[in-house]
Amino acid sequence: MLMAVASKDGVEINQHFGHAERFLIYEVGEGRAELVCEKKVSRYCSFDPEHPLRGHLLREIAEALAGCRAVVTAQMGEHPRGELEKLGIEPFMAGGPIEPTLVELAKLL
């Protein structure tokens, strides 16, 4: 299954959903997690007086994460969490090294 991760350094899960400008996409299964690609996105937490609710940014991020079963971030607000759930993307908040954390979280799905 595909899982997306917000990471500042590509090693640890250490970035807030709203601050991510990229998501690392991993194929997770059979006790392993392998990086398959990187998806660049616009930051969700950005002030735009033309679009104060940032729905357009959340749609863009959801499109970038299409096909992912879950997204794992260090922090995530209520609104994006609920919207991702509606799209069938399971939101997780976690920290630590990416690969072993994804392998453990995959057991919950």
C-alpha positions as CSV (number, residue, x, y, z in Angstrom):
1,M,0.0,0.0,0.0
2,L,1.1,3.6,-0.5
3,M,1.6,5.9,2.4
4,A,2.6,9.5,2.4
5,V,5.0,11.1,4.9
6,A,5.7,14.8,5.8
7,S,9.4,15.0,6.6
8,K,11.9,17.9,6.7
9,D,14.9,15.7,6.3
10,G,13.7,12.5,4.6
11,V,14.8,10.4,7.6
12,E,12.3,11.3,10.4
13,I,8.6,12.0,10.5
14,N,9.0,15.5,11.8
15,Q,6.8,17.9,9.9
16,H,3.4,19.5,10.4
17,F,0.9,18.7,7.6
18,G,0.3,22.4,7.0
19,H,4.0,23.2,6.7
20,A,4.8,20.4,4.2
21,E,5.9,21.5,0.7
22,R,6.4,17.9,-0.3
23,F,5.3,14.5,0.7
24,L,7.4,11.4,0.4
25,I,5.4,8.5,-1.0
26,Y,6.4,5.0,0.3
27,E,5.3,1.5,-0.8
28,V,4.7,-0.3,2.5
29,G,4.2,-4.1,2.8
30,E,5.6,-7.3,4.0
31,G,7.7,-5.7,6.8
32,R,9.3,-3.1,4.6
33,A,8.9,0.5,3.4
34,E,10.4,1.7,0.2
35,L,10.5,5.3,-1.1
36,V,8.9,5.4,-4.5
37,C,8.5,9.2,-5.2
38,E,8.1,12.7,-3.9
39,K,5.1,14.9,-4.5
40,K,5.6,18.6,-4.3
41,V,2.6,20.7,-3.0
42,S,1.8,24.2,-1.9
43,R,1.9,24.7,1.9
44,Y,-1.6,24.3,3.4
45,C,-0.8,26.8,6.2
46,S,-0.3,29.9,4.2
47,F,-2.2,33.1,4.4
48,D,-4.0,34.1,1.3
49,P,-6.6,36.9,1.7
50,E,-8.3,35.8,-1.5
51,H,-8.9,32.2,-0.1
52,P,-8.9,32.4,3.7
53,L,-10.2,28.9,4.1
54,R,-7.5,27.3,1.9
55,G,-9.9,24.7,0.5
56,H,-8.1,25.0,-2.9
57,L,-4.8,24.0,-1.3
58,L,-6.3,21.0,0.5
59,R,-7.8,19.8,-2.8
60,E,-4.3,20.2,-4.5
61,I,-2.7,18.2,-1.7
62,A,-5.4,15.5,-1.8
63,E,-4.8,15.2,-5.6
64,A,-1.1,14.8,-5.0
65,L,-1.8,12.0,-2.4
66,A,-4.3,10.2,-4.6
67,G,-3.7,6.5,-4.3
68,C,-2.3,6.7,-0.8
69,R,-4.0,4.7,1.9
70,A,-2.6,7.0,4.7
71,V,-0.7,10.1,5.4
72,V,1.7,10.4,8.4
73,T,2.7,13.7,9.8
74,A,4.1,15.1,13.1
75,Q,1.0,17.3,13.6
76,M,-2.3,17.9,11.7
77,G,-5.2,20.1,12.3
78,E,-8.8,18.9,12.7
79,H,-10.1,20.3,9.4
80,P,-7.5,18.7,7.1
81,R,-7.7,15.4,9.1
82,G,-11.5,15.3,8.6
83,E,-11.3,16.1,4.9
84,L,-8.6,13.5,4.2
85,E,-10.7,10.9,6.0
86,K,-13.7,11.8,3.8
87,L,-11.4,11.0,0.8
88,G,-10.4,7.7,2.2
89,I,-6.9,8.7,3.3
90,E,-6.2,7.7,6.9
91,P,-4.4,10.4,8.8
92,F,-1.8,9.5,11.4
93,M,0.3,11.7,13.7
94,A,3.5,10.1,14.7
95,G,7.2,10.8,15.0
96,G,10.4,8.9,14.6
97,P,12.3,7.1,11.8
98,I,10.1,6.9,8.7
99,E,10.6,3.3,7.5
100,P,10.0,1.4,10.8
101,T,7.2,3.7,11.8
102,L,5.4,3.1,8.5
103,V,5.8,-0.7,8.8
104,E,4.2,-0.5,12.3
105,L,1.3,1.8,11.2
106,A,0.6,-0.4,8.2
107,K,-0.4,-3.2,10.6
108,L,-3.3,-1.0,11.8
109,L,-4.8,-0.6,8.3
